[in-house]
Amino acid sequence: MPRPHPHPARSAKPRPATGATPPRTTTAPGAAASAPTSATDGEAGAAQEAWDDGLIARRVTGSASAALAAERASAGEQPHRGPGAQVPVPLAYDGPLRSRLNALRELVGLSRTRLDSRTLAEAGRVLNEAAARRKLSGRHTVVALAGATGSGKSQLFNSLAGVAISETGVRRPTTAAPIACSWSDGAATLIDRLGIPGRLRRRPMHSPDNDGQLRGLVLVDLPDHDSAAVQHREQVDRILKLVDAVIWVVDPEKYADAMLHERYLRPMAGHAEVMFIVLNQVDRLPGDAADQVLDDLRRLLDEDGIALGEHGEPGATVLALSALTGEGVGDLREALGQFVAERGAPARRVAADLDAAAAGLRPVYATGRRVGLTEEAREEFAARLADAVGATAAGEAAERAWLRNANRACGTPWLRLWRWYQGRSEATTGRHAVRGQADEEATARQRVEQAVRTVADRASAGLPAPWAQAVREAAVRGSQGLPEALDALSARAGLPPGRPPRPGWWPVAVLVQAAMTLLQIVGGGWLVGQIAGLMAPNLGVPVLLMVCGIVGGPLVEWGCRMAARGPARRYGQEAERRLREAAAGCGRARVLDPVAAELLRYREVREQYGRVARSRTGVV
């Protein structure tokens, strides 16, 4: 675009020597792409300052400037600051804002292995831009002028600068590249961050009132956001993410444009505190039509969710003006000057970006219900594993084994001999038992898999999709090899090796049973001796002995069986408890602990997300 040329005969008034205005940046002729540098105080007082038609002021004489440019061009060096040059003060965030940024950084770090890079892209961008902005000047506020084709934003840009800097005209689009205008020195790095070259950097008309009111302002005239050129819209979208505040310029014809509201204003509703909405060209509206259009604009902004800064409340500033006639421009300049003087826009912009990032991440972190594994779900999982390993059956088998051992120890010898004979005659081939064992193993595996699926579903219920998937994957990984481990536990924790323990009364019962058997033998032998004539006839005593032995033996066996039921039941319950605890411990180590670790990780990121979403910010 054409650039205005300086007129040597035209010079502004000398700057006051009060030092209220910091030294301005310099750009040597022929080196427009290099960053502006500050001149020394000696150079400032060496000669009267000459100002051109809006180009960056050159604060050295023509000969010195040419010599300096030639020296830099030959040496390939960047300009150096003089001993009296102003050093930009970096931006400093206050404690709440730093806390929110640290929480977001921790949140992103904890989530990288659970969420894809696209989900975390905006959060990463906010962190990067906040860190980059913090390193730059805290005494400057970068404000972008954005608007649609024909809204008059370039004319407003020139009106604020007091000189024709940005080209205006009927050709559309008129503004093809962003132009920056700085009201004070030290903003070179901020403009570099926007990617605006030196040839598109300007200075406003020198005016003590204008300089003092807008000191620290860096105003950027953007291309039209509805331009037919794609690269223009891309530049607008890129710079809007980097500036501290935005002035949206609308006109009576396009203030309700759907593209403006749906693509920009509505998504940026959370940035209301760093937004100005200016209704331009009110000179074209007759009578009270301007107030009616302004009221309708406020209504649309309210529908977009944009808070309006009225009656002292924080929010967007809405003004009506005419850049052509100058009506209302002074009000905008005053509001803009107060806004810049507060130096809070950079922090508020970062805070709004944090709010937007938190809102975008809400579906992957926030949940409307309590999540986690309840004690009931844990107990049910342990019970399912116990059923899979046959803990109840193992307890019953242990009880039967105890009773069987009691019967063998306390039963009559003749009954034990008969049972031994029956056991030999009814021995099986084992083929049916093998088939039953295989079926039981398949059923047990299915029960284990069902138990894992159930506990995974309960643990992931209510979680956002990525974390629910992580919980289910942890449960599936832990279930690998779980049936085999349970089988090994069942073999180790089932029936203990050897015979079940015997209570103290067993030896007495065995002696009594032996005495009953001895009575039978003695009585029988006595009768045989009498029959054989070896002993004198006396049927009463041997018969009594035999009856006592025959009746007493079963009575002793029955009594021992009744007495053995309690210890046998306790023995079976103990065997079942050991197997249940072993199965529960195996399931806890392999499935519940990994699931609990994922749930704990989610709670940690949820706490960090809460810090990001709920805190307030400021600047120090």
C-alpha positions, 0 to 999 in steps of 0.5 A: 500500500502507498506510504505517506512521505515526510515533508521537511517543511512541516514540523510539530511543536517542540516536545515539552521538557517535563519528561512526561512522555517517554523517549520514542522509538527510532527507525533508520531509513532503509531499515524499516523491517527492523524493530524500532529502538529508543534514542538516548536523552542526549539525542533527544535534546540535541535538536528540535524533533521533526515529525512526519505524516504518521510514520515512526518518528526519527529522532536523529538528524538526517545525516546521522540517520543515514550513517547509522543505517549504512553502518547497520546494513554493512555490519548486519547488527540490530540497533542497540539501546542507548544508556538512557533508553526506556526498558520495557517492564515485563507484565506481572500476573497476580497470585490468582491468575498465576495459580490458574495458569499453574493449574492448567499447566498441571492439568495438561500434563496429567491429561496428555496420556489420556486425551488426544492432542486436539482436545488439549490444543487450545489449552496449550495455546493459552499457556504458550500465549500467556507465557509469551505475553508475560515476558513483554511490556506490561505498560502497553495495551494492544487493542485491535480495530476489527470490523466488516467491509465498509464499517469505517474502522480505518477511518476511525483508526485515522481519527484516533491517531489524528493523521491519515495512517490507514488507507480509506476509500470505496475500493473493497477491501481497502485494508489488506494488511494489519497496521500498528500505531503506537503512542509510546516507546517500548512496544516493538516486541509486542508488535513483533509478536503480532507479525507486523513488519516495520513498514506497517508500523506508524506513530500518531500525530504529535499532540501533548493531550493525545499522547498523554491520554493514550500513552501505552496504547498500541492500536492495530487496524485489521483487515475486514473480517468478512473480506473475500480474500481468505488470507485477510480473514486468516490474519484477523483470526490470528491477531485476534488471539494475540491482542489484549483487547478488541474494538468491534466497529459496526455500522447501521447496515451490518450491525446484526450480521450473522457472521459477526455474531456467530463467528466472533461475538458469541464465541468471544462472549467471555471476553466482554471486559476487553471488548468495545462495540462501536456503532459507527456512521451514526451521522447517516441516521436521522433523528432518534434512529441512532438510539433505536439502532443502539438499543437493538445492538445492545439486545443482540449483544445480550442474546450473544451472552455478552455482558454490557459494562453499564452502571459500573458493572464489568463488561463490554463498552458500547458506544455510538459515534461518527468517525467522519464528523468526529461525533463521539470519537472523544468519548471513545478516546476517553474510555480507551485512555482510561482502559489503557491507564488501568493496565489490566487488559492483558491479565483480563484477556488471559483470564478470559482465554482461561475461561474459554479453554476451561469451558471447552474442556468441561465435557472431558473433565466435569461430570454431574454425578459422583463417580468412583467405586462404592464399597457395595461394588467392591464387595459384589466383585469379591463375591463374584470372584469367590463364586468363580473359584467355588469358595462356597463349594470349597467350604462345604467340601471342607465341612464334609471332610471334617465330618468324614474324618470324625466318622472314621475316627469315632465310628465302629470298626465294622461300619468303617470296614463296610464303608471301605469295601463299598468305596472299593467296589464303587470306584469310577474310571474318572472319565466323567470327572475330567469332563466335569472339571473342564466344564467347571473351568469354562464356567469359572472363566466366564464368571470372572470375565463377567465380574470384571465387566460389571465392576468396570462399568460401575467404576466408569459410570458417570465419567467423561468418555476419555476417562471412562475408557481409561478405567475400562482399559485398566480393568481389562488389562488387569483381568488378563491372567486372572482366571489362572491366578484364581485357580492357583489360589484355589489350589493353595488356599482351599483344603489345607494339606493333611487331615483336619485338626481333631478336638480334644474329645476325639481320643476319649471317643476313640477309647470308648468306641474301642471299649464297646468293640472290646465288650462285643469281642469278650461277650462273643468269645464268652458265648463261644466258650460256653457253646464249646463247653469250655466255660460254665453255662451263664448266658446273662453276662456274655449276652449283656456284654455283647448287647452293651457293645453292639448298642453302645458302639452306634450310640457313641458314633451318633453322639460323636457325629452330633458333637462334630457338626459345630466344629465341622461347620466352623472348619468349612466356614474358615476354609471358605473365608480363606478362599474368599479373601485370597480371591478378593486379594487377587482381584484387588491387586489385579483389577481394583487397584489399577481402576482405583489409580485411574479414578484417583488420576481423574480426581486429581485432574478434576481438582486442577480443572476446578482451580482453572475454572473457578478462580479470579485474576488480576495483575500486579 
